[in-house]
Amino acid sequence: MNTLSPIKESERIVSLDVIRGFSLLGIFIINMISFHSPFLYMDPYSWWKVPSDIALFPWIDVLVQASFYPLFAMMFGYGLAIQQDRAGEKGMAFYTFAIRRLLILLVIGCTHAFLVWSGDILINYAVFGLLLLLFMGLRGKSLLLLGSLLLLLPQLFFSILLVLMTFSDPAGVAHYTNIGALQDSVAAYASGSFSEIMVQRFSDWYAVNSPGSLLFLILSILPVMMIGAGAGKLKLLEKAASYKRSWLLLGVCLLVTSIAIKMLPLMIETNAAYSYIQDYLGGPFLSVSYAVILALLVENKKMKKWSKPLASAGRMSLTNYLLQSIIGTLIFYSYGFGLYGQVTLTTGTYLALGIFAIQVIISEIWLSKFKHGPVEKLWRLLSYGKRPEVKKTEL
């Protein structure tokens, strides 16, 4: 009887792993700010006082913020489409396997969110991944179209609504710093006990994931997962070389358009309305441009060789993502080195780049000896119901 098994090394899509690795870097740069500062409750354009931080944050805001979570979500959907395709080839029940796999991810995410760091994305990916299964019976083009419409139409509506509010009630959409929540956050993470940190961690998680935020979370994550799944069904990454000219034009156009959108708060006015447009429209557009450009670069033989370490980090994306949170919280929370609120944005960014570089090296060394990262091995073991091959073997 045919059974699903982890994908062989020879069957891996290099560009998919490279994009995952690149996503990890962007996610870490943004997450690092929350590790060392009360990013959730402050107005970043008025918070930073050091000249280097003031100069650096707009670059992060335009090129990184809100562009890497969607990128990773697209690759999540792409991977799910690959699993469905492989299940079909083997005559296996894909949905039973996928539900089990996503529920295991949900448990990992809950452990991460409530015991390590509140900014977890795994819970959302698991929950919205289960919703994505409702649409996986659609063809690739239908998924691409539906995902694009679900992404664009609601976000355009809310964007227009918020812009109109800037004219009728400018104060209503102004950025502000939540002083009370900010003080609670600093007190807990900088000097609180582990139990106090756990309470604050849940409070921070709920501030982002409350029922009132559910609609916006769905509209920002599920559509890009659908786009990724549609691209996966059409095998667009595998066909990148065949569409080189059209993809290059698409990538450049999206890159220019998305950067223009993401610069709106800097060019027009820094308020919640233009920040919303920046994140919820500019962010996904920039994500797609990154994916297209990276897929084309990997098609170049020299770039493919140089991108191998980044691909290794992407193959161990779950392990590296969780490890980033563990390292970040140990450096800044009171039960670790207690440096919360004591580093600048610039220092934190350099720290993220340095730690990620080490992760890339370790990932390359690890995968030279083992087929899977440690957390990936556990996830596969629980998902496939059998022990995956651990040591490297010739395929």
C-alpha positions in Angstrom: 0.0 0.0 0.0 1.4 3.4 -0.9 2.3 5.7 1.9 3.3 9.3 2.0 6.9 9.9 3.0 9.2 13.0 3.4 10.4 14.4 0.2 13.7 13.2 -1.1 16.7 15.5 -1.4 16.8 15.1 -5.1 13.2 16.2 -5.4 13.6 19.4 -3.5 12.9 22.7 -5.2 16.0 24.9 -4.5 14.2 28.2 -5.1 11.5 27.3 -2.6 14.2 26.6 0.1 16.1 29.8 -0.9 12.9 31.9 -0.5 12.2 30.3 2.8 15.7 31.1 4.0 15.4 34.7 2.8 12.0 35.0 4.6 13.7 33.9 7.8 16.2 36.7 7.6 13.5 39.4 7.1 11.3 37.9 9.8 14.2 37.9 12.2 15.1 41.5 11.5 11.5 42.6 12.4 11.1 40.2 15.3 14.4 41.4 16.8 12.8 44.8 17.4 10.0 43.2 19.4 12.6 41.1 21.3 14.4 44.2 22.7 11.7 47.0 22.6 8.0 47.4 23.1 7.4 47.6 19.3 3.8 46.5 19.6 2.7 49.6 21.6 4.9 52.4 20.3 5.0 54.8 17.4 8.3 53.8 15.8 8.6 57.2 14.0 8.7 59.1 17.2 10.3 56.4 19.5 13.8 56.2 18.1 16.1 59.1 19.2 19.6 58.0 18.1 20.4 59.4 14.6 21.5 56.0 13.3 18.2 54.5 14.4 16.1 57.4 12.9 18.0 56.8 9.6 17.7 53.0 9.7 14.0 52.5 10.6 12.5 53.9 7.3 14.6 51.3 5.4 13.3 48.5 7.5 9.8 49.9 7.3 9.8 50.0 3.5 11.9 46.9 2.6 11.2 44.5 5.5 8.1 45.3 7.6 5.0 43.4 6.5 6.7 41.8 3.5 8.3 38.7 4.9 5.4 37.1 6.8 3.3 37.1 3.5 6.3 35.7 1.6 6.7 32.9 4.1 2.9 32.3 4.0 3.0 32.0 0.2 5.8 29.4 0.5 3.7 27.6 3.1 0.8 27.4 0.6 3.2 26.3 -2.1 4.5 23.5 0.1 1.0 22.3 0.8 0.2 22.1 -2.9 3.3 20.0 -3.4 2.2 17.6 -0.7 -1.3 17.4 -2.3 0.3 16.6 -5.6 2.5 13.9 -4.2 -0.5 12.4 -2.3 -2.4 12.2 -5.5 0.4 10.5 -7.3 0.6 7.8 -4.6 -3.2 7.5 -4.3 -3.2 8.6 -0.7 -5.8 10.6 1.3 -4.2 14.0 1.4 -6.7 15.7 3.7 -6.3 13.3 6.6 -2.5 13.7 6.4 -2.7 17.5 6.0 -5.1 18.0 9.0 -2.8 15.9 11.2 0.2 17.8 10.1 -1.4 21.2 10.7 -2.7 20.2 14.1 0.8 19.2 15.1 2.0 22.6 13.9 -0.7 24.2 16.0 0.6 22.5 19.1 4.2 23.6 18.3 2.9 27.2 17.7 1.0 27.3 21.0 4.1 26.1 22.9 6.1 28.8 21.2 3.6 31.6 21.7 2.8 31.0 25.3 6.2 29.7 26.6 8.7 31.5 24.4 7.5 34.6 22.5 4.1 36.2 21.9 4.8 37.1 18.3 4.3 33.5 17.0 3.2 33.0 13.4 2.8 29.2 13.6 -0.6 29.3 15.2 -2.0 31.5 12.4 -0.3 29.4 9.7 -1.8 26.2 11.2 -5.3 27.7 11.7 -5.4 29.4 8.3 -3.8 26.4 6.7 -6.8 24.3 7.9 -9.0 26.9 6.2 -6.9 26.7 3.1 -7.7 23.0 2.9 -11.3 24.0 2.0 -10.1 25.5 -1.2 -7.4 23.0 -2.2 -9.8 21.2 -4.5 -9.7 24.2 -6.8 -7.3 24.3 -9.8 -4.2 26.4 -9.7 -5.5 29.3 -11.7 -8.7 29.4 -9.7 -6.7 29.6 -6.5 -4.5 32.3 -7.8 -7.5 34.4 -9.0 -9.5 33.9 -5.8 -6.5 34.5 -3.6 -5.7 37.7 -5.5 -9.3 39.0 -5.3 -9.6 38.2 -1.5 -6.3 40.1 -1.0 -7.0 43.1 -3.1 -10.7 43.9 -2.8 -11.1 44.1 1.0 -7.7 45.8 1.4 -8.6 48.4 -1.2 -11.9 49.0 0.5 -10.4 49.5 4.0 -7.6 51.6 2.5 -10.0 54.0 0.8 -12.1 54.1 4.0 -9.1 55.0 6.2 -7.9 57.7 3.7 -11.3 59.3 3.7 -11.1 59.3 7.5 -7.8 61.3 7.4 -9.7 64.1 5.8 -12.8 64.0 8.1 -11.0 63.2 11.3 -7.2 63.3 11.1 -6.8 62.7 14.9 -8.7 59.5 14.6 -6.1 57.8 12.4 -3.0 59.4 14.0 -0.2 57.1 15.3 0.0 57.0 19.1 2.0 55.3 21.8 0.0 53.2 24.3 1.9 54.4 27.4 0.2 52.0 29.8 0.7 48.9 27.8 4.2 50.0 26.9 5.1 50.4 30.6 3.6 47.0 31.5 5.7 45.4 28.7 8.9 47.0 29.8 8.3 46.1 33.5 7.6 42.5 32.8 10.3 41.7 30.2 13.0 43.8 31.7 12.7 42.8 35.4 9.6 40.6 35.9 9.5 37.0 37.1 8.9 34.1 34.6 5.2 34.0 35.7 4.9 37.7 35.2 6.4 37.4 31.8 4.0 34.6 30.9 1.1 36.8 31.8 2.5 39.7 29.7 3.3 37.3 26.9 -0.4 36.2 26.7 -1.6 39.8 26.9 0.7 40.7 24.0 -0.5 37.7 21.9 -4.1 38.5 22.6 -3.6 42.2 21.6 -2.8 41.0 18.1 -5.0 37.8 17.9 -8.2 38.9 19.6 -11.5 38.1 18.0 -11.7 41.8 16.8 -8.5 41.2 14.8 -9.6 37.9 13.3 -11.1 39.3 10.1 -7.9 41.3 9.3 -5.7 38.3 10.1 -7.7 36.1 7.8 -7.7 38.7 5.0 -3.9 39.3 5.3 -2.7 35.6 5.6 -5.2 33.3 4.0 -5.2 35.0 0.5 -1.4 34.9 0.2 -1.5 31.2 1.2 -4.0 30.6 -1.6 -1.8 32.5 -4.0 1.1 30.3 -3.0 -1.0 27.1 -3.3 -2.1 28.2 -6.7 1.4 28.8 -7.8 2.4 25.4 -6.4 -0.3 23.6 -8.3 0.9 25.3 -11.5 4.5 24.6 -10.5 5.5 28.2 -11.3 8.8 28.0 -9.4 9.9 24.9 -11.3 9.0 26.8 -14.6 10.7 30.0 -13.8 13.3 29.6 -16.5 10.5 29.2 -19.1 9.0 32.6 -18.2 12.3 34.4 -17.7 11.4 37.6 -19.6 7.8 38.0 -18.4 8.8 37.1 -14.9 11.6 39.7 -14.9 9.2 42.4 -16.1 6.6 41.3 -13.5 9.2 41.3 -10.7 10.6 44.8 -11.6 7.1 46.3 -12.0 6.0 44.9 -8.7 9.2 45.9 -7.0 8.8 49.5 -8.1 5.1 49.7 -7.4 5.3 48.1 -4.0 8.2 50.3 -2.9 6.2 53.4 -4.0 3.2 52.2 -2.0 5.4 51.4 1.0 6.9 54.9 1.0 3.5 56.6 1.2 3.9 57.3 5.0 7.2 58.9 4.3 6.2 61.0 1.3 2.7 62.0 2.3 1.9 61.6 6.0 2.8 59.2 8.7 -0.5 58.0 10.2 -2.4 54.8 10.6 -4.2 55.1 7.3 -1.1 55.3 5.1 0.7 52.8 7.3 -2.2 50.4 6.7 -1.9 50.8 2.9 1.9 50.4 3.3 1.6 47.1 5.2 -1.6 45.4 3.7 -1.1 46.4 0.1 2.5 47.3 -0.3 3.7 44.4 1.9 2.2 41.5 -0.2 3.2 43.2 -3.5 6.8 43.4 -2.3 6.6 39.8 -1.2 5.6 38.6 -4.7 8.4 40.7 -6.2 10.9 39.1 -3.9 9.7 35.6 -4.7 9.9 36.3 -8.5 13.3 37.9 -8.4 14.8 35.2 -6.2 13.3 32.4 -8.3 15.0 34.0 -11.4 18.3 34.4 -9.6 18.4 30.8 -8.5 18.1 29.7 -12.2 21.5 31.2 -12.7 24.1 28.4 -12.1 26.5 30.6 -10.2 23.8 32.1 -8.0 22.4 28.6 -7.4 25.8 27.5 -6.1 26.1 30.6 -3.8 22.6 30.3 -2.6 23.0 26.8 -1.2 23.7 27.9 2.4 20.6 30.1 2.3 18.7 27.1 1.0 20.0 25.0 3.9 18.6 27.6 6.4 15.3 27.4 4.5 15.2 23.7 4.7 15.5 24.0 8.5 13.1 27.0 8.6 11.0 25.7 11.5 14.1 24.9 13.7 15.7 28.2 12.8 12.5 30.3 13.4 12.0 28.8 16.9 15.7 29.1 17.7 15.6 32.8 16.8 12.9 33.3 19.4 14.7 31.3 22.1 18.0 33.2 21.5 16.2 36.6 21.3 14.2 36.2 24.5 17.2 34.8 26.4 19.3 37.8 25.4 16.7 40.4 26.4 14.3 39.0 28.9 14.9 39.1 32.7 15.4 35.3 33.0 18.2 35.6 30.5 20.7 38.5 30.2 18.0 41.1 31.0 18.9 43.6 28.2 15.3 44.5 27.3 15.0 48.2 26.4 18.8 48.7 26.6 19.9 48.4 22.9 19.4 50.6 19.9 17.6 49.6 16.8 20.9 49.6 14.9 22.6 47.3 17.4 19.6 45.0 17.4 19.7 44.8 13.6 23.4 44.0 13.5 22.7 41.4 16.1 20.0 39.8 14.0 22.2 39.7 10.9 25.1 38.2 12.9 22.9 35.5 14.5 21.3 34.6 11.2 24.7 34.3 9.5 25.7 31.8 12.3 22.4 29.9 11.7 23.1 29.7 8.0 26.5 28.2 8.7 25.2 25.7 11.3 22.3 24.7 8.9 24.8 23.9 6.2 26.9 21.8 8.5 23.9 20.1 10.1 22.4 19.1 6.7 25.8 17.8 5.5 25.3 15.1 8.2 21.5 14.8 8.6 18.6 14.9 6.2 16.3 17.1 8.4 16.6 19.8 11.1 15.7 18.5 14.6 12.3 20.1 14.8 11.5 19.2 11.2 12.5 15.6 12.1 10.0 15.6 15.0 7.2 17.2 12.9 7.8 14.6 10.2 7.9 11.7 12.6 4.5 12.8 14.1 3.0 13.6 10.7 4.0 10.6 8.7 3.6 8.1 11.5 7.0 6.6 11.0 10.6 7.5 11.8 12.2 9.4 8.9 15.7 8.6 7.7 18.1 10.6 9.8 21.6 10.1 8.4 22.5 11.3 4.9 22.4 8.6 2.3 23.0 8.6 -1.4 19.7 9.0 -3.4 
